[in-house]
Amino acid sequence: MADDDLTLTPAFTYYYVSHEVWSEVSSQIANDDRHQLQFVAQGSSVYDTAGKAGTWLGRAGKRLTRLVIAAHGGPGSFVLGENVTSKNVAPLGGWLYSFFESDAAGIDILGCTSASDEKPQRIGQYEYGQANPLGDVSLSHQGYNLLRSLAVASRQTVRGALNGQLMAGLRLRSTCRKVDPNGANTIYEAGM
């Protein structure tokens, strides 16, 4: 194969953006050939949100290298039109799994403490969440379950915040959790 036969697909990130953080997110990034922001109105169902994304991606002929969910969060949940938990998160990634590139970066949930298993502790002005040991069935695993449900549905690695987050820079910060579709659970530092 000649070098000129190789083409690289440009990176493309799709953003589900809650109405509550729309102004913060849309002031940092605009729709262009590498990014698409979807405003998610209060009261929108996960099915409507996923359906709009799938329709747009199909019409635009785009492949995903990354999906970002920007919303306010809490332990094992985030608000994207409605309260999203492990029980109803699957459509947000599952309906899009066929659009992901084979080497996609996966899904990031930019929502405070959404990957946390317990109510966070407030120390000063910051919230610190907790990742409980998975082998202990007497403890909550709501953050892990949220990420795992989305990872299984989308067949992608899902990352979320254990601690409070800022929308500035549209990236995860501090201590985070990563869950693979096979259930592997990793706690890591995303930087500042």
C-alpha positions as CSV (number, residue, x, y, z in Angstrom):
1,M,0.0,0.0,0.0
2,A,1.4,3.4,-1.0
3,D,1.7,6.1,1.7
4,D,-0.8,8.3,-0.2
5,D,-3.4,5.5,0.2
6,L,-3.4,6.0,3.9
7,T,-5.9,8.5,5.2
8,L,-6.4,9.4,8.8
9,T,-9.8,10.3,10.1
10,P,-9.7,13.6,11.9
11,A,-10.5,13.4,15.6
12,F,-14.2,14.2,16.2
13,T,-15.8,14.8,19.7
14,Y,-19.5,14.9,20.3
15,Y,-20.8,16.8,23.4
16,Y,-24.0,16.2,25.2
17,V,-24.4,19.5,27.1
18,S,-26.9,20.0,29.9
19,H,-28.9,23.2,29.8
20,E,-27.4,24.1,33.2
21,V,-23.8,24.3,31.9
22,W,-24.5,25.3,28.3
23,S,-23.2,28.9,28.6
24,E,-19.9,27.6,30.2
25,V,-19.4,25.0,27.6
26,S,-20.5,26.9,24.5
27,S,-18.3,29.8,25.4
28,Q,-15.2,27.5,25.3
29,I,-15.9,25.5,22.1
30,A,-18.0,25.9,19.0
31,N,-19.5,23.5,16.5
32,D,-17.0,22.9,13.7
33,D,-15.6,20.0,11.7
34,R,-14.0,18.4,14.8
35,H,-16.7,19.2,17.5
36,Q,-20.5,19.1,17.8
37,L,-22.3,20.4,20.8
38,Q,-25.9,19.2,21.5
39,F,-28.0,21.4,23.9
40,V,-30.0,19.1,26.1
41,A,-33.1,20.9,27.5
42,Q,-34.4,20.4,31.0
43,G,-36.9,17.5,30.9
44,S,-35.4,15.8,27.8
45,S,-35.4,12.0,28.1
46,V,-32.2,10.0,27.5
47,Y,-33.9,8.4,24.5
48,D,-34.6,11.8,22.9
49,T,-31.1,12.9,23.6
50,A,-29.5,9.8,22.2
51,G,-31.8,9.8,19.2
52,K,-30.9,13.4,18.3
53,A,-27.2,12.5,18.5
54,G,-27.5,9.4,16.4
55,T,-29.6,11.2,13.7
56,W,-27.1,14.1,13.6
57,L,-24.1,11.7,13.3
58,G,-25.7,9.7,10.6
59,R,-26.7,12.7,8.5
60,A,-23.3,14.3,9.0
61,G,-21.5,11.1,8.2
62,K,-19.3,11.5,11.3
63,R,-17.4,8.9,13.3
64,L,-16.7,9.5,17.0
65,T,-13.3,9.5,18.6
66,R,-14.7,10.8,21.9
67,L,-18.1,11.5,23.5
68,V,-18.3,14.0,26.4
69,I,-21.2,14.5,28.7
70,A,-21.1,17.9,30.4
71,A,-23.6,18.2,33.2
72,H,-24.0,18.7,37.0
73,G,-23.4,15.5,38.8
74,G,-23.7,13.7,42.1
75,P,-22.7,10.2,43.3
76,G,-23.7,7.7,40.7
77,S,-25.7,10.3,38.6
78,F,-25.7,13.4,36.5
79,V,-28.5,15.6,35.2
80,L,-28.8,15.7,31.5
81,G,-32.4,16.6,30.8
82,E,-33.4,14.2,33.5
83,N,-31.6,12.5,36.4
84,V,-29.4,9.9,34.8
85,T,-28.2,6.8,36.8
86,S,-27.1,3.3,36.0
87,K,-30.7,2.4,35.4
88,N,-31.3,4.7,32.5
89,V,-27.8,5.7,31.1
90,A,-27.5,3.0,28.5
91,P,-29.1,4.8,25.5
92,L,-26.7,7.7,25.8
93,G,-23.8,5.5,24.6
94,G,-25.5,2.4,23.4
95,W,-27.4,4.1,20.6
96,L,-24.1,5.6,19.4
97,Y,-21.8,2.5,19.7
98,S,-21.8,1.9,16.0
99,F,-20.5,5.5,15.4
100,F,-17.3,5.0,17.5
101,E,-14.0,4.6,15.7
102,S,-12.2,1.3,16.6
103,D,-9.5,3.2,18.5
104,A,-11.8,5.8,20.1
105,A,-10.8,7.5,23.3
106,G,-14.2,6.6,24.9
107,I,-16.5,8.6,27.0
108,D,-15.9,11.3,29.6
109,I,-18.5,12.4,32.1
110,L,-17.7,15.9,33.2
111,G,-20.0,16.1,36.3
112,C,-19.0,16.6,39.9
113,T,-18.6,13.3,41.8
114,S,-20.6,11.3,39.2
115,A,-18.2,8.4,39.5
116,S,-18.3,8.4,43.3
117,D,-20.0,5.7,45.3
118,E,-20.9,7.8,48.3
119,K,-21.9,11.3,49.2
120,P,-18.7,13.4,48.9
121,Q,-17.0,15.0,51.9
122,R,-16.7,18.8,51.7
123,I,-13.3,20.0,52.8
124,G,-13.0,23.8,52.4
125,Q,-14.6,24.7,49.1
126,Y,-13.9,21.3,47.5
127,E,-15.9,18.0,47.3
128,Y,-14.1,14.7,47.6
129,G,-15.9,11.5,46.5
130,Q,-15.1,7.9,47.3
131,A,-14.6,4.7,45.4
132,N,-15.6,1.7,47.5
133,P,-13.9,-1.6,47.2
134,L,-15.9,-3.6,44.6
135,G,-15.6,-6.9,46.5
136,D,-17.6,-5.5,49.5
137,V,-21.2,-6.1,48.7
138,S,-22.3,-4.2,51.9
139,L,-21.1,-0.9,50.4
140,S,-22.6,1.3,47.7
141,H,-21.2,1.1,44.2
142,Q,-23.4,3.6,42.5
143,G,-20.6,5.5,40.7
144,Y,-19.0,2.3,39.4
145,N,-22.4,1.0,38.3
146,L,-23.1,4.2,36.4
147,L,-19.8,4.1,34.5
148,R,-20.1,0.3,34.0
149,S,-23.6,0.5,32.5
150,L,-22.5,3.1,30.0
151,A,-19.3,1.2,29.2
152,V,-21.2,-2.0,28.5
153,A,-23.8,-0.3,26.4
154,S,-21.3,1.8,24.3
155,R,-18.5,-0.8,24.3
156,Q,-16.2,2.0,25.3
157,T,-14.1,3.0,28.2
158,V,-15.9,5.5,30.4
159,R,-14.2,8.0,32.7
160,G,-15.8,10.1,35.4
161,A,-14.9,12.3,38.4
162,L,-14.8,11.2,41.9
163,N,-14.3,14.8,43.1
164,G,-15.8,18.1,42.3
165,Q,-15.1,19.5,38.8
166,L,-14.9,22.7,36.8
167,M,-16.1,23.1,33.3
168,A,-13.0,25.2,32.4
169,G,-10.9,23.4,29.8
170,L,-13.6,20.7,29.3
171,R,-11.5,18.0,30.8
172,L,-11.5,15.8,33.9
173,R,-9.4,16.9,36.9
174,S,-8.2,15.4,40.1
175,T,-9.0,11.9,41.2
176,C,-11.1,10.0,38.6
177,R,-12.4,6.5,37.9
178,K,-12.1,4.6,34.6
179,V,-14.3,1.6,33.9
180,D,-13.8,-0.6,30.8
181,P,-16.6,-2.6,29.2
182,N,-15.2,-5.8,30.8
183,G,-15.7,-4.2,34.2
184,A,-12.1,-3.4,35.0
185,N,-12.1,-0.5,37.4
186,T,-9.1,2.0,37.7
187,I,-8.7,5.0,40.0
188,Y,-6.3,7.6,38.6
189,E,-5.2,11.2,38.8
190,A,-6.3,13.3,35.8
191,G,-4.1,16.2,36.6
192,M,-5.0,19.8,37.4
